[in-house]
Amino acid sequence: MVDPRVQAQLKLYDEALALFHQQKFAKAKQELEKVMAGPSKELIDRARMHINITEQRMKPTQEQNPKTAEEHYQRGVAMMNIGRWDDARESLNKARKAAPKADHIHYAMAALDCLTGEADSAMANLKVAIELRGENRFHARNDEDFAFLQEDPRFTELLYPEKEGYSG
């Protein structure tokens, strides 16, 4: 049974993302801040990440010169969200090199790989993200960025290990 408060929080998050993708960053940030008040830690984490990105997007471009792993990560996700795959990959690679144990960076790389049709690389990055932080398994189950892998048996095995050997 899904908690109705989590459902309401998810609806707010979806609405905020729609605004985000329309590049209505100020309004998206307001909606994301409402998501932060909900019960789901996963949605709070995602909202926090998108708030950081909206704040980056609202800054003048001279301030968008990433130096830290987290700044490269934020830039990579921002580039990914506007379909600039090569720029996204470059930033995420820099982030991963600077912080090789940061699960969220591997997760973002997996999402990018999925969005660009790189199934093997997506699986490898997602596996590392899950090894570094088990909760990523649950995030990926509901992440539309991984739709490309939905029919891949390796994806199912990775995300639903409890079903292994279960036939029915």
C-alpha positions as CSV (number, residue, x, y, z in Angstrom):
1,M,0.0,0.0,0.0
2,V,1.5,3.3,-1.1
3,D,1.3,6.1,1.5
4,P,-1.0,8.8,0.1
5,R,1.4,11.5,1.4
6,V,4.2,9.9,-0.7
7,Q,1.8,9.8,-3.7
8,A,1.1,13.6,-3.2
9,Q,4.8,14.2,-2.9
10,L,5.5,12.3,-6.1
11,K,2.8,14.3,-7.9
12,L,4.4,17.5,-6.8
13,Y,7.8,16.2,-7.9
14,D,6.5,15.3,-11.3
15,E,4.9,18.8,-11.7
16,A,8.2,20.4,-10.6
17,L,10.1,18.3,-13.1
18,A,7.7,19.4,-15.9
19,L,8.4,23.0,-15.0
20,F,12.2,22.2,-14.9
21,H,12.1,20.7,-18.3
22,Q,10.3,23.8,-19.6
23,Q,13.2,25.8,-18.2
24,K,10.9,27.6,-15.8
25,F,13.5,27.3,-13.1
26,A,12.2,29.7,-10.5
27,K,8.8,28.1,-10.4
28,A,10.3,24.6,-10.5
29,K,12.4,25.5,-7.5
30,Q,9.4,26.6,-5.6
31,E,7.6,23.3,-6.3
32,L,10.8,21.3,-5.5
33,E,11.0,23.0,-2.1
34,K,7.4,21.8,-1.4
35,V,8.6,18.3,-2.2
36,M,11.3,18.6,0.5
37,A,8.5,18.7,3.1
38,G,7.2,15.2,2.1
39,P,7.9,11.9,3.8
40,S,9.9,10.1,1.0
41,K,13.7,10.5,1.6
42,E,14.3,9.4,-2.0
43,L,12.1,12.2,-3.4
44,I,13.7,14.7,-1.0
45,D,17.2,13.6,-2.3
46,R,16.0,14.0,-5.9
47,A,14.4,17.4,-5.1
48,R,17.6,18.6,-3.5
49,M,19.6,17.6,-6.5
50,H,17.2,19.4,-8.9
51,I,17.1,22.5,-6.6
52,N,20.9,22.7,-6.9
53,I,20.6,22.4,-10.7
54,T,17.9,25.1,-10.9
55,E,20.1,27.4,-8.8
56,Q,23.0,26.7,-11.2
57,R,20.8,27.4,-14.2
58,M,19.6,30.7,-12.7
59,K,23.2,31.9,-12.2
60,P,25.0,34.0,-14.8
61,T,27.1,31.8,-17.1
62,Q,30.5,33.1,-15.8
63,E,29.7,31.4,-12.5
64,Q,29.1,28.1,-14.2
65,N,32.8,27.0,-14.3
66,P,32.8,23.7,-12.3
67,K,35.8,22.9,-10.1
68,T,34.7,20.3,-7.6
69,A,33.4,16.8,-8.3
70,E,29.9,17.9,-7.1
71,E,30.0,21.0,-9.5
72,H,31.0,18.8,-12.4
73,Y,28.2,16.4,-11.4
74,Q,25.6,19.2,-11.3
75,R,26.8,20.5,-14.6
76,G,26.7,17.0,-16.1
77,V,23.1,16.4,-14.9
78,A,22.1,19.9,-16.2
79,M,23.6,19.1,-19.6
80,M,21.9,15.7,-19.6
81,N,18.5,17.4,-18.9
82,I,18.8,19.6,-22.0
83,G,20.0,16.8,-24.2
84,R,23.7,17.9,-24.5
85,W,25.0,14.3,-24.2
86,D,28.6,14.9,-25.0
87,D,28.9,17.9,-22.6
88,A,27.1,15.8,-19.9
89,R,29.4,12.8,-20.4
90,E,32.5,15.1,-20.2
91,S,31.3,16.7,-16.9
92,L,30.2,13.4,-15.4
93,N,33.6,11.7,-16.3
94,K,35.4,14.6,-14.6
95,A,33.1,14.2,-11.6
96,R,33.7,10.4,-11.5
97,K,37.5,10.9,-11.8
98,A,37.4,13.4,-8.9
99,A,35.1,11.3,-6.7
100,P,35.2,7.6,-7.8
101,K,33.2,6.4,-4.7
102,A,30.3,8.8,-5.2
103,D,27.3,6.6,-6.0
104,H,25.2,9.4,-7.4
105,I,27.8,10.2,-10.0
106,H,27.8,6.5,-11.2
107,Y,24.0,6.5,-11.2
108,A,23.9,9.7,-13.3
109,M,26.4,8.1,-15.7
110,A,24.2,5.0,-16.0
111,A,21.2,7.2,-16.7
112,L,23.2,9.1,-19.4
113,D,24.3,5.8,-20.9
114,C,20.7,4.6,-21.0
115,L,19.5,7.8,-22.7
116,T,22.2,7.5,-25.3
117,G,21.6,3.8,-26.0
118,E,24.8,2.4,-24.3
119,A,23.2,-0.6,-22.6
120,D,26.5,-2.4,-21.5
121,S,28.0,0.8,-20.0
122,A,24.7,1.7,-18.4
123,M,24.5,-1.7,-16.7
124,A,28.2,-1.4,-15.5
125,N,27.6,2.1,-14.1
126,L,24.3,1.1,-12.4
127,K,25.9,-1.9,-10.9
128,V,28.7,0.2,-9.3
129,A,26.1,2.8,-8.1
130,I,24.1,0.0,-6.4
131,E,27.3,-1.6,-4.9
132,L,28.2,1.8,-3.5
133,R,24.7,2.5,-2.2
134,G,22.0,-0.2,-2.2
135,E,19.1,2.3,-2.3
136,N,20.0,3.1,-5.9
137,R,18.4,-0.2,-6.8
138,F,15.1,1.1,-5.7
139,H,15.6,4.5,-7.3
140,A,16.4,2.9,-10.7
141,R,13.2,0.8,-10.5
142,N,11.1,3.9,-10.9
143,D,13.4,6.1,-12.9
144,E,12.1,6.8,-16.4
145,D,15.7,7.4,-17.6
146,F,16.2,3.6,-17.4
147,A,13.2,2.8,-19.7
148,F,15.6,1.7,-22.4
149,L,16.7,-1.2,-20.2
150,Q,13.3,-2.3,-19.0
151,E,13.3,-5.4,-21.3
152,D,16.9,-6.3,-20.6
153,P,17.1,-9.4,-18.4
154,R,20.4,-8.1,-16.8
155,F,18.5,-5.0,-15.7
156,T,15.8,-7.1,-14.1
157,E,18.3,-9.3,-12.3
158,L,20.2,-6.3,-11.0
159,L,17.1,-4.5,-9.8
160,Y,15.1,-7.4,-8.5
161,P,17.6,-9.9,-7.1
162,E,14.9,-11.2,-4.7
163,K,13.1,-12.7,-7.8
164,E,16.1,-14.8,-8.8
165,G,15.0,-18.4,-9.0
166,Y,11.4,-17.4,-8.5
167,S,9.0,-18.8,-11.2
168,G,5.5,-17.7,-10.6
